[in-house]
Amino acid sequence: MIIDAHAHLCRAPVGLDKIVECGRLEQVWLMDVSGCELSTNDFASEAEILQASKDFPNFFIPFGYLDLRKQPDCIEQLKEKGFFGLKAYRPEKPYDALEYFPFYERAEKLGMPILFHTGIVEKCSRRQMGSHLSCGPTNMRPAHLASIAAAFPGLTLIGGHLGYPWLDETAENLYYYPNIYHDLSGYRKDIEWLIRNLDHKCHDGNEKRYFNDKILFATDALCYGNEQGHAEAFKLMDFWTLFLEMIGGNYYRWGEPEERKKILYCNAKRIYDFILKNRSGK
């Protein structure tokens, strides 16, 4: 089984029952970015994402858009609506701007993980999105997650896309901070970096943890809710499953069956179960 830890739903989705019943996926974590008012893709609305999670509970896991232009109490509102976690995208200022810390403090208190877009971002002009948002990737560098992780050790942070092209910053996140993870969605530019680093040992307080303990499989494509998107999702599942087996299986520690399974399933499952256990009563 696989967990897709960073995915999107299209507007007016159809055929979701086929994905739920496909036998390959246990969960799909759906990211809401409708608050950005993007005109570049037909992303689902907040209501559509929540409806999918209600129609297929424990399969579609909803992450609400973390709108850093609002007041910090929007975090409580998102949790009350039914969101499991939060998705940060296109902030006007760097993620680690001190004025954003009250948002992270609330997320930590409420046990809501945050998936941050990191690295290169889709080209988008001012007129193609809402106001006071970032057009480029500079405010979303992986290094900005470091001070947040240090300030809020109880907060789970996931950097999307491995933060390309700032892969050295991603490596430091994985190496040093126990509460930072990264997903490999949208990432096929520098496969050699991934091969070289998956066996890198962490120094985050757990002597037995390696980089492949902190990387999650994800698609990120505008996949779910239409036939073409579903086909693309399965293609990505096939690619990464074969990559981990055929490249890793003969040469690397991370290619052992139980080690590559961590990326496809176990790491995300551990995060999900940990969040559920520790947020009870919050």
PERA-V784445 format. One record per residue. N is the residue number from 1. OMEGA is omega as a letter, one per 40 degrees, with the letter a starting at -180 (* if undefined). D_FIRST is the distance of its C-alpha to the first C-alpha in Angstrom with 2 decimals. Layout:
# PERA-V784445
n = {N	N}
omega = {OMEGA	OMEGA}
d_first = {D_FIRST	D_FIRST}
This chain:
# PERA-V784445
n = {1	2	3	4	5	6	7	8	9	10	11	12	13	14	15	16	17	18	19	20	21	22	23	24	25	26	27	28	29	30	31	32	33	34	35	36	37	38	39	40	41	42	43	44	45	46	47	48	49	50	51	52	53	54	55	56	57	58	59	60	61	62	63	64	65	66	67	68	69	70	71	72	73	74	75	76	77	78	79	80	81	82	83	84	85	86	87	88	89	90	91	92	93	94	95	96	97	98	99	100	101	102	103	104	105	106	107	108	109	110	111	112	113	114	115	116	117	118	119	120	121	122	123	124	125	126	127	128	129	130	131	132	133	134	135	136	137	138	139	140	141	142	143	144	145	146	147	148	149	150	151	152	153	154	155	156	157	158	159	160	161	162	163	164	165	166	167	168	169	170	171	172	173	174	175	176	177	178	179	180	181	182	183	184	185	186	187	188	189	190	191	192	193	194	195	196	197	198	199	200	201	202	203	204	205	206	207	208	209	210	211	212	213	214	215	216	217	218	219	220	221	222	223	224	225	226	227	228	229	230	231	232	233	234	235	236	237	238	239	240	241	242	243	244	245	246	247	248	249	250	251	252	253	254	255	256	257	258	259	260	261	262	263	264	265	266	267	268	269	270	271	272	273	274	275	276	277	278	279	280	281	282}
omega = {a	i	i	a	i	a	i	i	i	i	a	a	i	i	a	i	i	i	a	a	a	i	a	a	i	i	i	i	a	a	i	i	a	i	i	a	a	i	a	a	i	i	i	i	i	a	a	i	i	i	i	i	i	i	a	a	a	i	i	a	a	i	a	a	i	a	a	i	a	i	a	a	i	i	i	a	i	i	i	i	i	i	i	a	a	i	i	a	i	i	i	i	i	a	a	i	a	a	i	a	i	i	a	i	i	i	i	a	a	i	a	i	i	i	a	i	i	i	a	a	i	i	a	a	a	a	i	a	i	a	i	i	a	i	a	a	a	a	a	i	i	a	a	i	a	a	i	i	a	a	a	a	i	a	i	i	i	i	a	i	a	i	a	e	a	a	i	i	i	i	i	i	a	a	a	a	a	a	i	i	i	i	a	a	i	a	i	a	a	a	a	i	a	i	a	a	a	i	i	a	i	i	a	i	i	a	a	a	i	a	a	i	a	i	a	i	i	i	a	a	i	a	a	i	i	a	a	i	i	i	i	i	i	i	i	i	i	a	a	i	i	i	a	a	a	i	a	a	a	a	a	i	a	i	i	a	a	a	i	i	i	a	a	a	a	a	i	i	i	i	a	a	i	i	a	a	a	i	a	a	i	*}
d_first = {0.00	3.80	7.01	10.05	12.78	15.76	16.30	19.27	20.36	23.31	26.46	26.82	23.19	22.61	19.88	17.36	16.74	15.43	12.67	11.89	12.01	10.30	7.43	5.04	5.39	6.04	9.02	11.49	14.45	17.52	20.58	24.02	26.70	29.10	31.62	32.36	33.82	32.58	34.02	32.01	28.91	28.38	26.13	25.54	27.87	27.17	27.80	25.32	22.48	23.53	23.84	20.30	19.14	21.62	20.73	17.01	17.15	14.35	12.26	14.69	15.96	19.45	21.21	24.93	27.19	29.13	32.52	34.65	37.73	37.73	38.70	36.38	36.39	34.07	31.25	32.24	32.51	28.97	27.62	29.91	28.57	25.06	23.44	21.00	21.83	24.06	24.09	27.14	28.47	31.90	34.03	37.78	38.15	36.02	33.15	35.10	38.31	39.76	40.22	36.45	36.14	36.85	33.67	31.61	33.58	32.69	28.98	29.07	31.07	28.81	25.57	24.24	22.27	23.53	21.83	24.76	25.10	26.49	28.28	29.43	29.40	30.04	33.77	35.16	38.84	40.44	41.07	37.42	36.24	37.62	40.32	40.07	36.78	36.21	36.41	35.34	32.90	35.43	34.79	31.05	31.33	28.85	31.91	32.56	29.59	31.25	34.09	31.92	29.65	32.82	34.54	31.70	29.86	28.09	26.55	23.06	23.40	20.85	22.55	21.16	21.32	22.41	25.86	27.13	30.02	30.63	28.27	30.68	30.42	26.64	27.04	29.50	27.21	24.45	27.13	29.27	27.69	25.29	24.28	23.54	20.16	19.66	17.07	17.32	17.43	20.42	21.07	22.12	25.78	26.05	23.32	25.82	25.80	22.10	22.60	25.66	24.34	20.88	22.85	25.33	25.97	26.16	29.34	28.08	29.13	26.40	27.69	24.45	22.40	21.79	20.87	17.30	17.00	17.95	16.26	13.37	11.55	13.12	14.81	17.97	19.27	21.00	18.14	17.40	20.13	21.55	20.88	21.56	19.28	16.32	17.16	17.39	13.97	12.47	15.05	14.03	10.37	12.13	14.75	13.05	10.75	14.10	16.13	14.52	14.75	18.08	19.93	18.78	18.35	22.10	23.70	22.04	20.80	17.80	16.88	16.37	12.91	12.67	14.20	12.16	8.92	10.99	11.26	7.80	6.74	9.58	12.51	11.72	10.79	14.05	15.99	15.05	15.96	19.00	20.25	20.12	21.89	24.52	25.37	26.38	30.06	30.30}
